């Protein structure tokens, strides 16, 4: 049961991370990390 819940949480967290990472990449490409 614990493992099943963990996997469900991870599956739900992964898409969020991907979205955040994609947004961060877009921001970095537009503005650049330096400034």
C-alpha positions, 0 to 999 in steps of 0.5 A: 500500500505504501509503495502504491501511494508513493508511486502515485505521488511520484507520478503526480509530481513528475508532470509538475516538475516537467512543467516547471523545468520547461518553464524555467528553460523558456525563461532561461532562453528568453532572459538568460541565466546571467541576467 
